Structures are given as structure tokens and as C-alpha cells.
């Protein structure tokens, strides 16, 4: 009788342990699935960012072709844009490796292209024919619209990354994150000096 009672107690303890173990497994699976959802959302938002930057890059060849016809135009300004575009398109990031360092490298290259293009547009002030060219005006409008799209896509990406980072850093979810290899992702930061007003004179004189 005592032996039977001991067996029942042992069986009960085993059942409780088994249930706890199964509960832990299902808890881990639930967290893992949620992390996958957040990660996929980040990847989706990143693809939108890449698409917008690609759209911006695609506008440059058309502008280069038009400006090249202006024989008296200072070619070094145009060359700077071409080189900046080549550098920007050469920096590619695997969505699975969106580290803060990689994203900073990507942002730096894109900022270089924006600066070079800004100097190109500012230089048109010295060339009335180029400034009034309808094709250039159309491309400039498309560029500005694309820049606005990039701003929206970057903000959406930052929000998705923040949601993802917040989730994987929470205790005890960070245990599952570390076990499964989910790592913190980087966000876009404000460009250095963005808090300062632009130097208009420098842009127009080609010194900025």
C-alpha cells in the first residue's frame, strides 16, 4: 500500500515536471515565432528603403546625360556626382546583417551622394540654360519626391527595428533570442551636422 502510494506520488511529480517542460517548450516556440514576425517586418521595411534609394540612384544617369551636353559646364562637379553614385551603389547590406556598423557605412555612402547632388543642383544657378531646362527641372522634382519617400521609408524602418530590438532585449525573451541567434539591428541616425543650417553661399560657390 505504501509502495503504491509512493508510485502515485512519483508519477504525479513526473507528470508535473513533464507539463512544466512542455509549457517551457511551447513558451519558447511562441517567443521564437514572434521574433521571426518582427524580423520579417524589419526585412520588409529595409527592402522599401533599398527600393527608394535605388529609385534615387536611377535618376542620376538621365541628369548626367543632359548636363554633359553643356560644353562650358565644370565637369568636376558632375564627376563628383558620378563617383558618389558609384560608391553609394557599391555598399550593399544583407538584410540578415543589419548591424549598426553596416548601416552607418551605408548611410555615409548615401549621404555622400546627397551632398554631391546638392552641389550639382546649386551650381546650376551659374548656368541659366541648365537652370531653365525643363528636363532638369522634371528630374529635380522627381529627386525631391524620392527624398521625401526615403525619409518616410527610413522612419518606418527605424520603427520596425525599434519594435524588434525592444522585444528581443526584454527579460526573459532575451534568453530565447540569444539561443536562436537574434541580434540587435541598427537604425538610421541623423547625419553629422544635420542640426546646423546649410551653408548656402558655400553650396553656390562649390566649396561645400
C-alpha positions in Angstrom: 0.0 0.0 0.0 2.8 2.3 1.0 4.7 1.3 -2.2 1.6 2.0 -4.3 1.2 5.4 -2.7 4.9 6.2 -3.4 4.5 5.2 -7.0 1.4 7.5 -7.3 3.4 10.4 -5.8 6.3 9.7 -8.1 4.0 9.6 -11.1 2.4 12.9 -10.1 5.7 14.6 -9.7 6.8 13.3 -13.1 3.6 14.5 -14.7 4.1 18.0 -13.2 7.7 18.1 -14.4 6.6 16.9 -17.9 3.9 19.6 -18.0 6.3 22.3 -17.0 8.8 21.1 -19.6 6.1 21.1 -22.3 4.9 24.5 -21.2 8.5 25.9 -21.4 8.9 24.4 -24.9 5.7 26.0 -26.1 6.6 29.3 -24.4 9.9 29.3 -26.3 8.2 28.4 -29.6 5.7 31.3 -29.1 8.5 33.8 -28.5 10.6 32.4 -31.4 7.7 32.8 -33.7 7.1 36.4 -32.6 10.7 37.2 -33.1 10.5 35.8 -36.6 7.5 38.1 -37.3 9.3 41.2 -36.0 12.4 40.2 -38.0 10.4 39.7 -41.2 8.8 43.1 -40.7 12.3 44.7 -40.4 13.4 43.0 -43.6 10.3 44.2 -45.4 10.9 47.8 -44.3 14.5 47.5 -45.3 13.6 46.4 -48.8 11.4 49.5 -49.1 14.4 51.7 -48.1 16.6 50.0 -50.7 14.0 50.4 -53.3 13.7 54.2 -52.6 17.4 54.7 -52.7 17.6 52.7 -55.9 15.0 54.9 -57.4 17.1 58.0 -56.5 20.2 56.4 -58.0 18.3 55.7 -61.2 17.6 59.4 -61.7 21.2 60.4 -62.0 22.2 58.9 -65.4 19.4 61.0 -67.1 20.6 64.1 -65.4 24.3 63.4 -66.3 23.3 62.9 -69.9 21.6 66.3 -70.1 24.4 68.2 -68.3 27.1 66.6 -70.4 25.7 68.5 -73.4 26.6 71.8 -71.7 30.1 72.1 -73.0 31.1 75.0 -70.8 29.9 73.3 -67.6 32.5 72.5 -64.9 32.9 68.8 -65.4 34.5 68.1 -62.0 31.1 68.8 -60.3 29.5 66.3 -62.5 32.3 63.8 -62.0 31.9 64.1 -58.2 28.2 63.0 -58.5 29.1 60.1 -60.7 31.8 58.9 -58.3 29.5 59.4 -55.3 26.8 57.3 -57.1 29.3 54.5 -57.8 30.3 54.5 -54.1 26.7 54.5 -52.9 25.6 51.6 -55.1 28.7 49.6 -54.1 27.7 49.5 -50.4 25.2 46.6 -50.2 23.8 45.2 -46.9 22.5 41.7 -46.4 19.1 42.0 -44.5 20.3 39.4 -42.1 23.3 41.6 -41.2 21.7 44.9 -40.4 24.3 45.8 -37.7 24.7 49.4 -36.5 28.2 49.4 -38.1 27.0 48.2 -41.5 24.0 50.6 -41.5 26.3 53.6 -40.6 28.6 52.6 -43.6 25.5 52.5 -45.9 24.2 55.8 -44.6 27.6 57.5 -45.0 27.8 56.5 -48.7 24.2 57.7 -49.4 24.9 61.0 -47.6 27.9 61.5 -49.8 25.7 61.1 -52.9 23.2 63.6 -51.5 25.9 66.1 -50.8 27.4 65.8 -54.3 24.0 66.0 -55.9 23.1 69.1 -53.8 26.3 70.8 -55.0 25.4 69.9 -58.6 21.9 71.4 -58.3 23.3 74.5 -56.6 25.9 75.0 -59.4 23.0 75.4 -62.0 22.5 78.9 -60.6 25.5 79.9 -62.6 24.1 78.3 -65.8 20.8 79.9 -66.8 20.2 77.4 -69.7 20.6 74.5 -67.4 18.6 76.1 -64.6 15.7 76.6 -67.0 16.0 73.2 -68.7 12.6 71.5 -68.4 14.1 68.0 -68.3 16.4 69.0 -65.5 13.5 70.6 -63.6 11.5 67.4 -64.0 14.3 65.3 -62.7 14.9 67.7 -59.9 11.2 67.4 -58.9 11.5 63.6 -59.1 14.6 63.7 -56.9 12.8 65.8 -54.3 9.9 63.5 -54.3 12.2 60.5 -53.9 14.0 62.1 -51.0 10.6 62.5 -49.2 9.9 58.9 -49.9 13.2 57.9 -48.5 12.5 59.9 -45.3 9.2 58.0 -44.8 10.8 54.6 -45.5 13.7 55.3 -43.2 11.3 56.3 -40.4 9.2 53.2 -40.9 12.3 51.1 -40.9 13.5 52.7 -37.7 10.2 52.0 -36.0 10.2 48.3 -37.1 13.8 47.9 -35.8 12.9 49.6 -32.5 10.0 47.2 -32.0 12.2 44.3 -32.9 15.1 45.4 -30.6 12.7 46.1 -27.7 11.2 42.6 -28.0 14.5 40.7 -28.1 16.1 42.7 -25.3 13.3 42.0 -22.8 13.8 39.5 -20.0 13.3 36.6 -20.3 12.8 36.8 -24.0 16.5 37.7 -24.4 17.3 34.1 -23.4 15.5 32.7 -26.4 16.9 35.5 -28.6 20.5 34.6 -27.6 19.8 30.9 -28.1 18.3 31.4 -31.5 20.8 34.0 -32.7 18.5 37.0 -32.9 20.8 40.1 -32.6 20.2 43.8 -32.2 19.8 45.7 -35.5 20.9 49.2 -36.3 18.8 52.2 -37.1 19.3 55.3 -39.3 20.8 58.2 -37.3 20.8 61.9 -38.2 23.7 62.9 -40.4 26.6 64.6 -38.6 26.0 68.4 -38.6 22.3 67.9 -39.5 21.4 70.3 -36.7 23.2 73.2 -38.4 21.7 75.4 -41.1 23.1 74.7 -44.6 25.8 77.0 -45.9 24.0 78.4 -49.0 26.9 80.5 -50.1 29.3 77.5 -49.9 26.9 75.4 -52.0 26.6 78.1 -54.6 30.4 78.7 -54.7 31.1 75.0 -54.9 33.1 74.9 -51.6 30.6 72.7 -49.7 
